[in-house]
Amino acid sequence: SCPKSTVTVGVTSDHLAALFCLKSHPGGSTAACLLHQSTQRRREEAAISMAKVLAFSDIGKASKELLSGEREGVFAFDKSAKITTKTADGVEFTLTSKFKDESVDQEVAASYKAAKYAIKASVSPAGKVVTTVTLNNPVPNLTLGISGALPDQSSGKLTIDYAVPNLTVKSKVALTANPTVHVDATTGHKGGVFGVSAVYDSSKGVVSSWTAAAGYTAADYQVAAFLGSDDVTRATYTHNVDRTTSIGAEVSKKLGDSGSATAFSLGYAKRLQGGSLAKLKLDNTGLASLLYSADIQPGTKMTHSVAFDATNPNKAPKYGVALALVA
């Protein structure tokens, strides 16, 4: 309960809610009311988030981010540079260069996002022009996309994504005479999710591959398990120890093959002072990978990666560096 007292606060929604709390529940403190309102808001946001089921590709995503890197902290053992710039009307241009011993592979991409649609075009090092057009909500809860690469006339694909509370379906159909159809479907409740991914080959009339997965996401950890048509089972676990530290592991094993080794990877990530990121990964073969990523100035990020065989110090390590600039 909160005290009858006159309190001067700002005009944010939390503070207004706190004033209402002070009037409604005499006998406590302003801080307690603010804490109550903040906790209630987080619960409401979590309820909204939980109503949206994870896509199949997002099951176990925390482990992928920790052990491999997707948005940032990507272990890459080559030399690359990426420059991103955005025009006043919202068109984003990206130039990516990968440096090899005697050559440089470059890819140029341009993209534009609006409320109802998005367009992306890129030119690969091989000279292919890849274009993707996406339509958002042509009907409620539906996203349509079409993509293709020129001059490859058989590269066209149609994507159909549908999402409602407790169900997410993503499909991709090759635009050929005998198309391959890839379908992902997930359902769940609160933090739990179950999904299946399958590929149907219409030329043979068979499901050529499938994977089933189940996962659970809580406030500070995520677990997932996978079983594929190749009889390989995989389990992942990621724990956010605190706001700056994460640990995780992945274990995989081929079922029915007593001679196959159990593969595993262990990962550790630490967000350092100033926003820099340090990561360590160790797998069952003895391969150790280290990463350090930091902003060397606003809009410029440098990432260093090194991998070495901890069981064989005479083996030469692999090293990579990536520079990302946002103009």
C-alpha positions in Angstrom: 0.0 0.0 0.0 1.1 3.6 -0.6 1.0 6.8 1.6 -1.3 9.8 1.3 1.3 12.3 0.3 1.8 14.9 -2.4 4.5 13.8 -4.8 5.9 15.8 -7.7 6.8 13.6 -10.7 7.2 13.9 -14.4 4.5 13.3 -17.0 5.6 9.9 -18.3 3.0 7.1 -18.3 4.8 5.3 -15.5 4.7 8.4 -13.3 1.0 9.1 -14.0 0.3 5.5 -13.1 2.2 5.9 -9.9 0.1 9.0 -9.0 -3.0 6.9 -9.5 -1.5 4.2 -7.4 -0.8 6.7 -4.5 -4.4 7.8 -4.5 -5.8 4.3 -4.8 -3.6 2.5 -2.2 -2.6 4.8 0.7 0.3 3.7 2.9 3.2 3.0 0.7 5.9 4.7 -1.3 6.2 6.3 -4.8 9.1 3.9 -5.7 7.0 0.9 -4.8 4.2 2.1 -7.0 6.6 2.8 -9.9 8.0 -0.7 -9.5 4.5 -2.2 -9.5 3.6 -0.4 -12.7 6.8 -1.3 -14.4 6.4 -5.0 -13.5 2.8 -5.0 -14.7 3.8 -3.4 -18.0 6.6 -6.1 -18.5 4.0 -8.8 -17.8 1.6 -7.3 -20.4 4.4 -7.0 -23.0 5.4 -10.6 -22.3 1.9 -11.8 -22.8 1.6 -10.1 -26.1 5.0 -11.5 -27.2 4.1 -15.0 -26.1 0.9 -14.9 -28.2 3.2 -14.9 -31.3 4.6 -18.3 -31.8 8.3 -18.5 -32.8 9.0 -19.3 -36.5 10.7 -22.7 -36.9 14.0 -21.0 -37.8 13.9 -19.2 -34.5 13.6 -22.3 -32.3 17.0 -22.5 -30.5 18.0 -19.1 -32.0 19.7 -18.0 -28.8 22.1 -20.9 -29.1 22.8 -20.1 -32.8 23.5 -16.5 -31.8 25.9 -17.5 -29.1 27.8 -20.3 -30.8 27.9 -19.0 -34.4 26.6 -15.4 -34.5 23.8 -14.1 -36.7 23.1 -10.4 -36.0 26.5 -9.8 -34.4 29.5 -11.7 -33.0 29.8 -13.8 -36.1 32.8 -16.1 -36.1 34.3 -15.5 -39.6 37.9 -16.6 -40.5 38.4 -14.4 -43.6 38.9 -10.7 -44.2 35.9 -8.7 -45.1 34.5 -5.1 -45.1 30.9 -3.9 -45.3 29.8 -0.4 -45.9 26.1 0.6 -45.4 24.6 3.9 -46.2 21.0 5.2 -46.3 19.6 8.0 -48.5 17.2 10.7 -47.3 14.2 8.8 -49.0 15.0 5.6 -47.2 16.9 3.5 -49.8 19.7 1.6 -48.1 22.9 0.6 -50.0 25.3 -2.0 -48.9 28.7 -2.9 -50.3 30.3 -6.1 -49.0 33.9 -7.1 -49.9 35.7 -10.3 -49.1 39.5 -10.2 -49.6 41.2 -13.3 -50.9 44.9 -13.9 -51.6 44.9 -12.4 -55.1 41.3 -11.1 -55.6 38.4 -9.3 -54.0 34.8 -10.6 -54.2 32.3 -7.8 -53.9 28.5 -7.8 -53.6 26.4 -4.7 -54.0 22.8 -4.5 -52.5 20.0 -2.0 -52.4 16.9 -2.2 -50.4 13.8 -0.2 -49.5 11.2 -0.9 -46.9 7.7 0.7 -46.6 4.8 -0.2 -44.4 3.2 -2.4 -47.0 6.1 -3.7 -49.1 9.8 -4.1 -49.3 12.2 -4.4 -52.3 15.8 -5.7 -52.3 18.2 -6.2 -55.2 21.8 -7.4 -55.1 24.6 -8.2 -57.6 26.7 -11.2 -56.6 30.4 -11.7 -57.3 29.4 -14.1 -60.1 27.3 -11.4 -61.7 23.9 -12.7 -60.8 21.2 -10.1 -60.1 19.0 -11.3 -57.2 15.7 -9.4 -56.6 13.2 -10.0 -53.8 9.8 -8.2 -53.5 7.8 -8.6 -50.3 4.2 -7.6 -49.7 3.1 -7.2 -46.1 -0.5 -8.0 -45.1 -2.2 -8.0 -48.5 -4.8 -9.8 -46.3 -4.5 -9.8 -42.5 -1.7 -12.0 -41.1 -0.3 -12.9 -44.5 3.1 -12.0 -46.1 3.9 -12.8 -49.7 7.3 -12.7 -51.4 8.7 -13.5 -54.8 12.4 -13.7 -55.6 14.7 -14.7 -58.5 18.2 -14.4 -59.9 19.0 -13.4 -63.4 20.0 -14.9 -65.7 19.0 -18.1 -64.0 15.4 -18.6 -65.1 14.8 -21.6 -62.8 15.7 -19.7 -59.6 12.3 -18.1 -59.0 10.7 -18.7 -55.6 7.4 -17.8 -54.0 7.2 -17.4 -50.3 4.0 -17.4 -48.3 4.1 -16.6 -44.6 1.0 -16.8 -42.3 1.0 -16.0 -38.6 -1.8 -15.8 -36.1 -1.7 -16.4 -32.3 -0.5 -19.9 -31.6 0.3 -20.7 -35.2 3.1 -19.6 -37.6 3.5 -21.1 -41.1 6.2 -20.3 -43.6 6.4 -21.8 -47.0 8.7 -21.5 -50.0 7.8 -22.9 -53.5 10.2 -23.1 -56.4 8.6 -21.6 -59.6 9.5 -24.6 -61.8 7.5 -27.3 -63.7 8.2 -29.8 -60.8 8.6 -27.5 -57.8 10.3 -28.3 -54.5 8.1 -27.1 -51.6 9.5 -26.2 -48.3 7.1 -25.8 -45.4 7.7 -24.8 -41.8 4.9 -24.8 -39.2 5.0 -24.1 -35.5 2.5 -23.9 -32.7 2.7 -23.3 -29.0 1.5 -21.7 -25.8 3.2 -19.2 -23.6 6.9 -20.1 -23.8 6.6 -23.6 -25.3 6.7 -24.2 -29.0 6.6 -27.3 -31.3 7.3 -27.3 -35.0 8.0 -29.3 -38.1 10.0 -28.4 -41.2 9.6 -30.5 -44.3 10.7 -30.5 -48.0 8.5 -32.1 -50.6 10.0 -33.0 -54.0 7.1 -33.0 -56.5 9.2 -34.6 -59.2 9.5 -37.7 -57.1 6.3 -37.3 -55.1 8.1 -37.8 -51.8 9.0 -35.8 -48.7 12.8 -35.7 -49.2 13.6 -34.5 -45.7 12.0 -33.3 -42.4 12.9 -32.0 -39.0 10.8 -31.9 -35.8 11.7 -29.5 -33.0 10.4 -28.5 -29.6 11.6 -25.6 -27.5 10.9 -23.4 -24.4 11.8 -19.8 -23.9 11.9 -18.2 -20.4 13.0 -14.8 -19.2 16.6 -15.9 -18.7 17.1 -19.2 -20.6 16.1 -21.1 -23.8 16.2 -24.8 -24.5 15.4 -26.7 -27.7 15.6 -30.2 -29.1 15.6 -31.4 -32.8 15.2 -34.7 -34.6 15.8 -35.0 -38.3 15.0 -37.5 -41.0 18.7 -38.3 -41.1 18.3 -39.7 -37.5 20.5 -37.0 -36.0 19.2 -35.6 -32.8 20.4 -32.3 -31.4 19.7 -30.4 -28.2 20.7 -26.8 -27.3 20.7 -24.7 -24.1 21.4 -21.0 -23.5 21.3 -19.2 -20.2 21.5 -15.5 -19.7 23.4 -15.4 -16.4 22.9 -11.7 -16.1 22.4 -8.7 -18.5 26.0 -9.0 -19.8 26.8 -12.7 -19.6 25.5 -15.7 -21.5 26.6 -19.4 -21.6 25.3 -22.2 -23.7 25.9 -25.6 -25.2 24.8 -27.8 -28.1 25.0 -31.6 -28.2 24.2 -33.8 -31.2 24.2 -37.5 -31.8 23.2 -39.9 -34.7 20.7 -42.3 -33.4 21.1 -46.1 -34.0 24.8 -45.7 -34.7 26.8 -46.8 -31.6 30.1 -46.0 -33.4 29.3 -42.3 -34.0 30.8 -39.8 -31.7 28.7 -37.4 -29.6 29.5 -33.9 -30.9 29.2 -30.9 -28.6 30.0 -27.2 -28.5 30.3 -24.9 -25.5 29.9 -21.2 -25.7 30.5 -18.1 -23.5 29.7 -14.5 -24.3 30.4 -11.3 -22.3 29.2 -7.8 -23.0 32.1 -5.6 -21.8 32.2 -2.0 -20.7 31.5 0.4 -23.6 29.4 -2.2 -25.5 32.2 -4.4 -26.9 31.6 -8.1 -27.1 33.9 -11.1 -26.2 33.1 -14.7 -27.1 34.7 -18.1 -26.6 33.6 -21.4 -28.1 35.1 -24.9 -27.6 34.0 -28.1 -29.4 34.6 -31.8 -28.9 37.4 -31.9 -31.5 39.5 -29.5 -29.4 38.9 -26.5 -31.7 38.8 -23.3 -29.7 37.4 -20.1 -31.2 37.8 -16.6 -29.8 36.1 -13.4 -30.9 36.3 -9.7 -29.9 34.1 -7.1 -31.4 34.1 -3.4 -30.6 33.0 0.0 -32.0 36.3 1.8 -32.7 34.3 5.0 -33.4 30.6 5.8 -33.9 29.3 3.8 -36.9 32.5 1.7 -37.2 32.7 -1.8 -35.8 35.8 -4.0 -35.9 35.5 -7.8 -35.2 38.5 -10.1 -34.8 38.1 -13.9 -34.8 40.8 -16.6 -34.2 40.5 -20.4 -34.1 43.1 -22.9 -33.0 43.4 -26.6 -32.2 43.9 -26.7 -28.4 45.1 -30.4 -28.8 47.8 -29.5 -31.4 49.6 -26.3 -30.7 51.8 -26.9 -33.8 48.9 -26.5 -36.1 48.6 -23.0 -37.6 45.6 -21.0 -36.3 42.9 -19.4 -38.5 42.4 -15.7 -38.2 39.7 -13.3 -39.5 38.8 -9.7 -39.3 35.6 -7.9 -40.3 35.1 -4.2 -40.6 31.6 -2.7 -40.7 30.9 0.9 -41.4 27.5 2.6 -41.3 27.5 6.1 -42.9 
